């Protein structure tokens, strides 16, 4: 299938590693002009090299903080100046710290809000004028399987990921007239550094090894394994592509059948 992404501009947040890098790689494979973003410049340089080597298409990058409004403004300005109107925006960020309700003070809640929800609001606000002027676009918000079934010891993530769903669903209604499709993509257990961290937290809390925790996790996934970042990236690329013309306002899980909720 031709996804119609050749020479279209795709901005992928938190894309120097993990799921963001995997999504950016799939965009580049489809011929898109990709802008990477992360606070880690050395990782961005390596991601740029890796994506070029794998796809033959070299992305650009901008180094900054996803919680800094001025950095986001500059990012969008530079992206548009280099590639023209942004066709696809992928909102993505690392998750807030693990812990229960009694673990966190006001500062922790505020930081989680700015990282997990407000950052998405700010990037959407900046790209919308360009998408509208260009006759449409795609916005994809990466969250977590917790939007369907909350995860233990992750109250900050559980709370603000649901806020992203409400944001996306509302925007799908407001922006349909502008031919801007807005969706949510939610990973279950995908083999990334974030999952490694969470498995280590669970293992320490339970007094078990990481291998024991992973074995139990595999047993709860019908496909019997963690997903790969590449599998996640391929679905993201489709939802953000010109081939997707009628899917909007939806939350799609990539979880190997793990979540049993309907």
C-alpha positions in Angstrom: 0.0 0.0 0.0 1.2 3.5 -0.9 0.7 5.6 2.2 1.1 8.8 0.3 3.7 10.2 2.7 6.5 10.8 0.1 7.9 14.3 0.6 5.2 15.2 3.2 6.5 16.7 6.5 6.2 14.7 9.7 7.1 16.0 13.1 7.7 13.3 15.7 8.2 14.3 19.3 10.5 12.4 21.7 12.0 10.6 18.8 15.7 10.1 19.6 15.0 6.6 20.9 12.2 4.1 21.7 8.8 4.3 20.2 9.3 7.8 18.8 12.4 6.8 16.9 10.6 3.7 15.6 7.7 5.9 14.3 10.2 8.4 12.7 11.9 5.5 11.0 8.7 4.3 9.4 7.9 7.8 8.2 11.4 8.0 6.6 10.9 4.6 5.0 7.8 5.9 3.3 9.8 8.9 2.0 8.5 11.6 4.4 10.6 14.6 5.4 11.0 13.9 9.1 11.9 16.2 12.0 13.1 14.6 15.2 12.8 16.3 18.6 14.4 15.4 21.9 16.4 17.1 24.7 19.3 14.6 24.1 21.4 15.9 21.2 23.8 13.0 21.1 20.9 10.6 20.9 19.4 12.7 18.2 22.6 12.6 16.1 22.7 8.8 16.5 19.0 8.5 15.6 19.6 10.6 12.5 22.5 8.3 11.4 20.5 5.1 12.2 17.4 6.2 10.3 19.5 7.3 7.3 21.3 3.9 7.3 18.1 1.9 7.5 15.9 3.9 5.1 18.1 6.0 2.9 16.3 9.1 4.0 18.0 11.5 6.4 15.8 13.2 9.0 16.5 16.6 10.5 16.5 17.2 14.2 15.9 20.0 16.8 17.1 19.7 20.4 14.8 21.1 23.1 12.5 20.3 26.0 9.0 19.1 25.4 7.9 21.0 28.6 9.3 24.3 27.3 6.7 26.4 25.3 9.4 28.4 23.6 11.3 25.3 22.4 8.1 24.0 20.9 7.4 27.3 19.1 11.0 27.3 17.7 10.7 23.6 16.7 7.6 24.3 14.6 9.0 27.4 13.0 12.2 25.6 12.0 10.3 22.6 10.7 8.0 24.7 8.6 10.9 26.8 7.3 12.8 23.7 6.2 10.0 21.4 4.9 6.9 23.5 4.5 3.6 22.8 6.2 3.5 20.0 8.7 1.2 17.2 7.4 1.7 14.8 10.3 2.3 15.5 14.0 3.0 12.6 16.4 2.8 13.6 20.0 4.9 11.4 22.1 6.7 11.6 25.5 8.3 9.5 28.1 6.0 8.6 31.0 6.0 10.2 34.5 7.5 8.4 37.5 5.8 5.2 38.8 4.2 5.4 42.3 0.9 5.3 44.2 -1.2 8.3 45.2 0.5 8.9 48.5 3.9 9.0 46.8 3.4 12.3 45.1 3.1 16.0 46.1 1.7 18.9 44.1 5.0 19.4 42.3 5.0 15.9 41.0 1.4 16.2 39.8 2.3 19.5 38.0 5.3 18.1 36.4 3.4 15.0 35.1 0.7 17.3 33.7 3.2 19.5 31.9 5.0 16.4 30.5 2.1 14.2 29.6 -0.8 16.5 28.6 0.2 20.2 28.3 3.1 19.4 26.0 0.6 17.8 23.6 -1.7 20.8 23.8 1.2 23.1 23.0 2.4 21.2 20.0 -1.1 20.9 18.5 -1.6 24.7 19.1 1.5 25.5 17.1 1.0 23.2 14.1 -2.8 23.8 13.6 -2.4 27.1 11.6 -0.1 25.4 9.2 -2.3 22.3 8.8 -5.3 24.5 8.2 -3.5 26.6 5.6 -2.4 23.4 3.9 -5.9 22.0 3.6 -5.6 19.3 6.3 -3.3 17.0 8.2 -3.0 14.2 10.8 -2.4 14.4 14.5 -1.6 11.2 16.4 -1.2 11.1 20.2 0.8 8.3 21.8 -0.5 7.3 25.2 -0.7 3.9 27.0 -2.9 0.9 27.3 -3.9 2.4 30.7 -6.6 4.4 28.7 -8.5 1.1 28.6 -7.4 -0.6 31.8 -5.5 1.3 34.5 -2.1 0.0 35.5 -1.0 -0.6 39.0 1.5 1.9 40.6 1.1 4.4 37.7 -1.4 6.9 39.0 0.2 9.9 37.3 0.3 8.2 33.9 -3.2 6.8 34.3 -4.7 10.2 35.1 -3.1 12.3 32.4 -3.2 9.7 29.6 -7.0 9.8 29.9 -6.8 13.6 29.5 -5.1 13.1 26.2 -8.0 10.8 25.1 -10.5 13.5 26.0 -8.4 16.1 24.1 -8.1 14.0 21.0 -11.7 13.0 20.9 -12.9 16.6 21.2 -10.4 17.8 18.6 -11.6 15.1 16.2 -15.0 16.8 16.4 -13.7 20.3 16.1 -11.2 19.8 13.3 -13.1 17.4 11.0 -14.2 20.4 9.0 -10.6 21.3 8.4 -9.7 17.8 7.1 -7.5 17.2 10.1 -7.8 13.6 11.5 -6.9 13.2 15.2 -6.3 9.8 16.8 -4.7 8.1 19.8 -2.3 5.2 19.6 -1.7 3.2 22.8 1.1 0.7 23.5 0.7 -2.3 25.7 4.0 -3.9 26.5 6.4 -3.0 23.8 10.1 -3.8 24.2 11.5 -0.4 25.1 13.6 1.2 27.8 10.4 2.4 29.5 9.1 -1.2 29.8 12.6 -2.3 31.1 12.3 0.4 33.8 8.7 -0.5 34.8 9.6 -4.3 34.9 12.5 -3.4 37.2 10.2 -1.4 39.4 7.7 -4.2 39.6 10.4 -6.8 40.2 11.9 -4.8 43.1 8.5 -4.2 44.6 7.5 -7.9 44.4 10.9 -9.2 45.5 11.3 -11.1 42.2 13.7 -11.1 39.2 13.0 -9.1 36.1 12.9 -12.4 34.2 10.1 -13.7 36.5 8.1 -10.5 36.0 8.5 -10.8 32.2 7.5 -14.4 32.2 4.3 -13.5 34.0 3.7 -10.6 31.6 4.1 -12.9 28.6 1.5 -15.3 30.0 -1.0 -12.4 30.1 -0.5 -11.5 26.4 -2.3 -13.8 23.9 0.5 -13.5 21.4 2.9 -14.6 24.2 5.5 -11.8 23.9 6.2 -8.1 24.0 5.6 -6.1 20.9 8.4 -4.5 18.9 8.8 -0.8 18.4 8.7 -1.5 14.6 5.2 -2.9 14.9 4.1 0.2 16.8 5.7 2.5 14.2 4.0 0.9 11.3 0.5 1.5 12.7 1.4 5.0 13.6 2.6 5.7 10.0 -0.6 4.4 8.6 -2.8 6.5 10.9 -0.8 9.6 10.0 -0.8 8.9 6.3 -2.8 10.1 3.3 -4.0 6.5 3.0 -6.0 7.1 6.2 -8.9 9.2 5.1 -11.8 8.2 7.4 -10.4 7.1 10.8 -10.5 9.9 13.4 -11.4 10.3 17.0 -10.3 6.7 17.7 -8.0 5.1 20.3 -6.2 2.1 18.9 -4.3 -0.3 21.2 -1.1 -2.1 20.1 -1.0 -4.7 22.8 -1.0 -8.2 21.4 -4.5 -8.7 22.8 -3.4 -8.0 26.4 -6.2 -5.7 27.4 -9.4 -7.6 27.9 -11.7 -4.5 28.1 -14.1 -4.0 25.2 
